[in-house]
């Protein structure tokens, strides 16, 4: 991370694209006209300070955000969705820019890991409810400029490359902050403060992660696996004892880290090959994690990652089929039609996982992805209908026969396909 220069709010806002500056200027003018204070808050401020502004904007209003958001949407010609229960609104501008407008609020947790109750609050109280000091900064919007609010030392922590929660109960109130903090730490090359590491250790010892619903835990794990370098986040989680706390069998060794990097490089190439459907990268990572634990505990480990129902069952099925598929791909002679058949039946994620391997398996998956997956007969279902065939199972048998012939080099032209169809299935009337 590059050194952070001195921060002045007006200069900070000028780092935004011109269109976003115009939207914030309109937000500031409307706030002044209506007599309410309006702030750019949280992640967008952090990213501006780091020199990497995002695309969406988060605005907090010290007052009722709903009528303010409706007026702002009218002035910008935006589509607005109101969430009255939470005092929030989402604006989508005509050019696609998204603007979230929320009422400043404080939070109260009835018990550890519960979803919070929310109440209207001041901007300082709103910033105090946030997860980390680096996300507890705001810029008060004013026409022609602004003012940086940093009541908890987020800027100092960014400069010191330090990640710090705002209070002692933070990880007990919301244990997902442990996973979220690891994402921020890996992404921005920060390190948890000594005090935070002790707080996390204490929360894990009290089994706080186990108090989360499976859905909440799964969403956070998905976010971890959507990071640009999820292996860095997972290594940090392992160092903190989080993986072991989720399940004693869950580990991350150096081989898995290297394979995750190979998978990611393969996925980038996969995207450009045009093979459909594309693999979901997070599913490949989950397959890798579950593949590394003993088969007898995989379902248990998957459940402790928040997976359940059909998604977990699908992953278990893929894991059961992978060893046989790998042995078949490692075997001796394997014709093109047989290779196509085997890999057509595999999920995109299984194919990518095998492609990230080495040797014969990798070469054969490469051949499938770059050549065999695109082979198809010259004849189509429409042709068969014109020939007089009635749509039904016969169509599938004919098309499969033609595809095998094309793949194995026995058929090289449309005329040869027609001749084979008439030889095997006659001349329908």
Buried (B, 14 or more C-beta within 10 A) or exposed (E): EEEBEEBEBEEBBEBBEEEBEEBBBBBBBBBBEBEBBBBBBBBBBBBBBBEEBEEEBBBBBBBEBBBBBBBBBEEBEBEBEBEEEEBBBBBBBEEEBEBBBBBBBBBEBEEBBEEBEBEBBEBBBBBBBBBBBBBBBBBBBBBEBBEBBBBBBBBBBBBBEBBBBBEEEBBBBBBBBBBBBBBBBBBBEBEBBEEBBEBBBEBBEBEBBEBBEBEBBBBBBBBBBBBEBBBBBBBBBBEBBBBBBBBEBBBBEEEBBEBBEBBBEBBEEBEEEEBEEBBBBBBBBBBBBBBBBEEEBBBEBBBBBBBEEEBBEBBBEBBEBBEEBBEBBEEEEBEBBBBBBBBEEBBBBBBBBBBBBEEEBBEBBEBBBEEBBEEEBBBEEEBBEEBEBEEEEEBEEBBEBBBBBBBEEEBEEEEBBBEBBEEEBEEEE
